[in-house]
């Protein structure tokens, strides 16, 4: 009681203490997440010119995009596509609002009419778009499928946005043109030409070792050309890969298990308290059941030819008699036992055509109203007609076949091999003779089949194969995990590269990984590793283990670039060749002497070259290639004038103009101006978006969520 009284007396004090503790907890969270706006930062994928794109909306779009693209699209690919879509939409809508661009309902309906004009769901019997059918379709969606109806509304919205964008782009195109002066310039660039002689001294005449490029020179060049060397934040990492593979013992165990299936064995049955004889693979008559129960791959009920068997085992397998077994043999990451269960003589390919008769409810039935019994009667009737007159096949296929892919091509299926068609179809074709006509039923309907040609028959075998994948055992996996963990812990306290070398592992460096990348050379899509490298608390030198499909990766961050201008090291591959050219040009220029081209050529050990009718649109010099700067300089000289040494793309040139050939004046340069304007308008679509994007304020938070 004394304790309770003490608590009551200090209740106000306790409440204050608890309140302060809660406040401290909230304050710490605010500070840790960057202030009071943390809630917004956690829910905003991007802010574009002040407009937020919410994370949930973006995530739904990414999910929808992946669903439409199928398994081939990675999450990063979907995120990037949806990002570009949202940036474009936001920037364009800004322009629409600023300019007051609107579209009327009639415009959207007209676009919809054009978009759906060839869709059979919305056309009448005459093949003309029927608006009543469209209204009925939309009403059905609204009442039966809210999700599909929402997709339809999104489609309508996208049509409206497309119409607004088209109006906007047309307005921009209307303001893009070319003056008559620009038309004359285009005419001159294409038509004026010059005849000249030149001496060419390649940069390769100066050895790279004769010119030294310092880091300071590279830095100065980068600072002087910042637009060329802007870079996003990047990380450099190095990693070692521990692949999880089966040990020799694991392989031996799999092989032993297969050998244990080969012969009959006696097993005790605890349910009946008796010993039962279990048939082995070599003796059983129920090979299909055994394969389906004991193999990683189901029984394949089909014949194969020798060239379809694994090359290194083809002779052994193909020469077996019925009932004989081969193996265990290693193939494609597994051990296998194979038994020949049947042999046959058959064609290795066939040419056939068919008429597919569907019934109401079959997969390709569509608008068909006939019953299954009526479909069979029709198929039998068509087969009888074809048997009496093969020439009728094309006409009947066009009228009755439900296979739209070839009904207008006389039902032709071309050449195919055994197993290419569904079983019943396949069996009929390869078990009958050339010229046969018959009817078979499959899940698609009744097929009227005409076998047109068969290749010569040859031996084929049907195999029952028990396959077991060679996989690491639990023991092997545990040993690998222990080895990886040991390396990870040791590398945190030691030298990563030295320890990897001691462990016999290759260290693989990866340079300049960007924040939104996902692929890492050597291990493929590993978005988690990239995310880790960019986490705020991760520093250069930090190490972490990651599980990957093939095993484990231990990665280390080796460099962190905050972005801005590239470092001298990062820019060296681009800058060094440029600076080398500049320095080599000065060396060559200082070495050139002589009063005319012949003397200069003799002094440099080269020859005088001639170039005739060279224009500025195609500034190509014979034996050299494109040299726009040199050709442009030649047009600045007078006839008979010789230039000073000029630095070009591939070397140093001295040029003498023999003759300048000016094209005649035209009465009007309007056609050239119109051509220039047309060429510029073609690029409006891409360039206007790029310009809007470059001028926009975009806060990109994708890397925080993906």
Secondary structure, DSSP 8 states (H G I E B T S, - for coil): -HHHHHHHHTHHHHHHHHHHHHHHHHHHHHHHTTSTTHHHHHHEEEEETTEEEEHHHHHHHHHHHHHHHGGGS-HHHHHHHHHHHHHHHHHHHHHHHHHT----HHHHHHHHHHHTTT-GGGB-TTS-B-HHHHHHHHHHHHHH-HHHHHHHHHHHHHHHHHHHHHHHHHHHHHT----HHHHHHHHHHHH-EEEEEEEEEEGGGS-GGG----HHHHHHHHHHTGGGSEE--EEEEEEEEEE----HHHHHHHHHHHHHHHS-EEEEETTTTEEEEE--TTT-S-HHHHHHHH-SS----SEE-GGGS-GGGHHHHHT--TT-EEEEEEETTEEEEEEEEEEEEEES-EEEEEEEE--TTSTT-TT----HHHHHHHHHHHHHHHHH-GGGHHHHHHHH---TTTGGGTTEEEEE-TTSS-HHHHHHHHTS-TT-EEEEEETTEEEEEEEEEE--EEEEEEEEEEEEE----HHHHHHHHHHHHHHHHHHHHS-HHHHHHHTT---EEEEEEETT--EETTTEE-HHHHHHHH-TT--TT-EEEEEETTEEEEEEEEEEE-SEE--HHHHHHHHHHHHHHHHHHHHHHHH---SSHHHHHHHHT--EEEEEEE-SSS-EETTTEE-HHHHHHHHTS-TT-B---EE-SSEEEEEEEEEEE-----S--HHHHHHHHHHHHHTHHHHHHHHHHHHS-EEE-HHHH-
